[in-house]
Amino acid sequence: MQTPENELIKQNKELRKQLEALRIENKLLSGKVRFLLKRMFGRKTEKIDPRQLLLLLQGMEIDETPPEDDPPPSPPNPPRVPRKNNKPRLPDNLPVEEEIIIPDEVEANPNNYKCIGEEVTKELDVDPARYYMRHIIRRRFVRKDMAEQAPVIAPLKPRLIEGGYASAGLLTDIILKKYVDHLPLYRQERILRTRHGIDLSRKTMCDWVGKVADWLSPIYNHVRDDLIKSGYLQADETPVKYCLNDGGGGRKGFLWVYHHPGADVLFEWHTGRGSNCMEKMLNDFAGIVQTDGYGAYPAYGRQNGQITWACCWAHARRKIFEAQEEEPAFAGWLLNQIGHLYRLESELRKSHAGSRLRQAMRAASSRMILARIKKAMDKKMPAFLPQSRMGKAIGYTHSRWKQLERFCEDGRIEIDNNLVENAIRPTALGKKNWLFFGSPEAGQRSAIIYSLLESCRRRGINQREYLLDVLTRLPTMKITEVAELTPARWLAARKAAQNQAA
């Protein structure tokens, strides 16, 4: 028979268990609240002041001393010094207009004065955009001695939009304002009407943008073919809302982005985010694909045996950074070790090291740092709850460790996926202005235009110069000649022409 005293002891144990469970839950929820408040109102940068990092590392108890051949810990970063920019602020080829000011007394009696010098004050000025109509006049002739023959007239050159009045220059301006300057078509419509007295509807401009994308599509396909042959790609995706054709509201689609460091960028539009979205790009690809931790990538990799997956250290670092308030000492130690990896990458980048040198330096230095991080995570993992911030960070990194180590195996691979994420930024800025695609079909048209414009930006090509030249030449070119207009080949041809002229 259970006595009242035993009953109280049993109840006390149960209450203690409940109390401990509530404490753990409260700790997890408090951490989530602090994290959300920091995401909403705190600083977004992941950079840590070296002095703050030293405070985080105080009290860190990891009983492992670096081997004698380990690289010495890097000293704290010196104060940031503003970088000197020796590049002139204004180009030398700007047209110059002179305004000469003569004193009143000299103008009254010019014969009494002699000019002995001048003072020049320079101003940068601008004329607003000027719209004008170009009349293409084709005169009709008839032979004087054979008046009965049909008149002769010069043929009209092929145009992008037959029967319309849109020139290549106007189309270039509309495209750049929408996709580079992030100016939606309804704003362009209002500006044209209020500032220039031109009534050009957004519906007409939207149709023109679609036709331009159709013209650029063969160039886009050649960019895809070049990337497929590269052997190494970085990939990512970003959500974009779109409207249904039947007016049934909006949905979320995705722009998938593929990039080879130092080469072009390709956007693909899909209404979903499943692994089947990668088939068009990666079905014929063989090599390395570097991505974040999204599960669709390895899922597709299990179907395609020609692909080797690599992961991104920036994403792993970000999860550890988000856990530093919860576990400041261990998070600080991990961030310090990852900082050693990035400092080595920075030195290799500054020295313009090739893939072989990068692979050798990583094998000599980065491998040891990675082994240290892995050993510390294995040891500390049981101490953290799986649902805690640090538990999730360790779980994320530990489950992708083989893919995170892959950058040490091949010098072509970057340490992170930041380059392809940077390629997404123009679309992120754009959708804050135009908000959504008007139809599912508009997504792929935008993907084509974004691909070529972003590839130009990556290669330092003047986007207006490129697009105007391409749209002018396309109507008169054969389909077999279109490959010459990819940003890479266009830039090579332009440099060759300049060298030949010099």
C-alpha positions, 0 to 999 in steps of 0.5 A: 500500500502506497503511503501519503509520503510516497505519493508526495515524493512521486508527485514531487518527482513528476513536478520536477520533470515538468519544471525542467521540461518547461525550463528547457522550452522557455530557454528555446522560446526565449532564444527564438524571440531574441533571434527574431527581434535581432533579425527585425531590428538588429544589425544584419552583418555577420562581421564580428569585432575582434575585441568582441570575439576575444570576449566570446572566447573567454572561458572556452574549454576545448582541451586540444592544443594546435599541433606544432605545424598549425598556422599561428592564430591570426592577429586581430584585424587592424582598424579599417582604413578607407581605400584609396581610389586612384580611378578618376571620378569622371571619364576623359571622353565626356563632351565639353561645352565652354561658357566664356565670361568676359568682364563688363568693362572689357566688353565695353572697351575691348581694345583697352585690354589684353588677355593674360590668362584664364581661370577654369571652373568645372561643372558636371551638367546633364540634359534630360532624356530626349525623345524624337521621331526618326523618319526613314525615307525610302525614295521611289525611282523610275527610269527616265527611258523606261517609264513603263517599268515598275518603280524601284525602291530600297528595301526596308531593313528588318526590324525587331517589331515589324509594323511598329514604331519602336526602335532598338534604342527605345527598346533598350531604354525600356529594358534597362529601366525595368531590369537594371534601374528597377523602374516598373512599366507603369512608372515608365508610362507615367514618366513618359506622359507627364514629363515628355507628353508621350502616351505609351501604355504599359500594355504596349511596352509589356508586349515589346519586352516579350518580343525582345525576350523572344529575339534574345532567346537564342543567345540565352540558349548559347549561354546555357550550352557554355555553362553546361560545358564548364564542369563547375557550377554554383546554383541557387534559387529565389522566390518571385510571385506571379499572377495566374492567367485565369485571374485566380490570384497569385502564386509563388514561383522561383528563379533558379540561378546558375553561375560559373565563377568568372563566366556568365550567369543563367536564370531559369523560371519555374513555378515550383521548387522541386528537384525536377526543376533542375533537369533542363539545366543539369540533365546533360551536365557532368561535374561539380555543383555547389549549393546551399543546404536545400534538400532538392539538390542532393535529391536530384544528385541521387538521380544523376550520377554525373554530379558531385555536390559541394556545400557552402561555408557561408550558410554554415557560418551564418547558422553558427553566428545566429547561435552566438547569443545562446552559446557565446563561447563555443560559437565564438571559437567556431567563428574564429576557426572559420575566420582562419579559412576565409583569411586564407581564401582572401590571401589566395584571391589577392595573389590571383592564385590558380586552381592548383595553387589553391588546392595545395594551400588548402591541403596544407592549411585548411585541412587542419582547421577543418579537422579541428572544427569537426573534432570540436563539434563531435565532442560538443554535440551531445551537450546541446539540444537538437532544437536549440540554435547551436544544436541546429547549427551543429546538425546542419554542418555535421550532416553536410560535412563531406560536401563542406570539405569538398572545396579542399579537394578541387581548387576550382571550387569556391569556399562559399556560394556568395558569387551566385547569391550576388547575382540574385541581388538585382532580382531582389531589388527589382521585385520590391518595385514591380512586386510580381510577374504578370503571368507564368510566361513572363517569368521566363522572359524576365529570366532571359533578359536578367541572364544577359544583363547580369552576365554583362555586369559580371564581365564589366560590359556596358549594358546599354552598349551591348544591348543596343548593338545586339538588338540592332544586329539581330534582325539581319543575322542568321541563326548560325551567327547568333552565338557571336552575341553571347556576352563572352564572345561579344566582349572578345570580339570588341577587344580584338577590334580595339587591339587591331585598331591600335 
